[in-house]
């Protein structure tokens, strides 16, 4: 069982930055690929970024590529999402997720992920 807790969301002006954090419980964190997804009310949850178990491989949605950076610290059981040059369309609830079956692949499909956090709201004002 894995528990994930996101933090770091908030209100920011367009062009600003935020850093989201996700704290994971359990001793097997370093065996999981980790992802960040986001969801706007009434819409499907969509992929934002993912990182393999050792951090060697990352994957980004086209909409965030070049602006967001995912990273992890296995010693601290933490994964981060640095978000720069934020746009109003980045407004969403952001979810951290863990994928246990193929940790060397930073997957983009939400149905591959086994555990989810409760989400943190990010609001970007224009």
N, C-alpha and C positions, 0 to 999 in steps of 0.2 A: 504494500500500500504506500502511495506517495501523496503527500500533501503539499500543495503549492500555494503560496501567498504573495500576491502582487502588491507593490507600493510604488509611489512616485508620481502618480497621476495628478492632474490639476488643470488650472486655467492658465493659458499662455497666449500672448499675442502672436499673430502671424509673423513668421520669420524667427521666432524664438526657439528655445530648446527645452527639452525635458529628458530626464533619464529614468526609465522604469527599471525596477528591480523585482526579481522573483526569488523568494526563498523556498528551498525544497527541503522536506524532511526525508529521513531515511539514509541508509549507508550506501545505497546503490546509485546515487545521483550521477556519478561519473560514467555509468553504463547506459545512460539515456541520451538520445537526441532531444533537444529542447526547441520549442517553437514559440513564437508570438503570433497571435491572431487578433483580429479586431472585428467589432460588430457595431453597426448602427442599428438603432431600434427599427424593427420592421424589415430588416435586410438580413441576408445570409452572413454568417461569420466567414471572414475572409483571411487568407494567409497574409502575413506581413514579413516575417523573417524566421530563419531556423538555423541551428548550429549542431554539428555532429558531437558525439560524446567527448571527443578530445579537443574540439575547437578548430580542427584543421580544415573543416569544410563548412561553408555557410551558403545560404540561399536567401534571396530577397525577392519580394514582389516588385514588378517593374515600377509600380507607383511610389515605392519608397527607396529604390536603389539610388545610391549616391547621397542620400540624406539620413538614412537610419543605419546604425551599426549594432549588430548583436554580438555579445561576448559572454564568456562564462568563467567562473572561478570554481573549479571542482573542489578545492581545499575548503571553500566556504559554503559549498552547496548553493551557489548563487548563479543566476543568469540575468543579463542586463540588456536593455534596449536603449541605446543612445539615439535620440531623435532630434535632428537639427533642421533648420529651415522649415519649420512646421507650417502647414497650410490649413485653412479651415476645413478642407475635405479630409484631413487626418482625424477630425473629431470622431470619437468612437469609444466604446469600452474595449480595453485591451486585456487579452487573456494570455496567460502563460500556460504551456502545455508540455507534457513529457511523453516521449515515444520510446517504448521499451524493446520492440522486436527487431529493429534495424538501426541501431544507434549510430552507425557510421554514415548514414544517409540523412541529411537535413531535409526531411520531407515537407512537402507543401500541402498535402491533403489532410484536412482536419480529421477524417475518419481513421487515419493512421495513429492518432494520438490517444493515449490510454487514460491520462490523468490531466485534469484541468483545475486552474485556480478560479477564484470567484470574480476576478476582473477588477480593473481600476479605470476610472473615467478620465479621459483626456479631452479637453475642450480647447479648441484653437479659435480665438476671436479674430475677426478681420479688421 
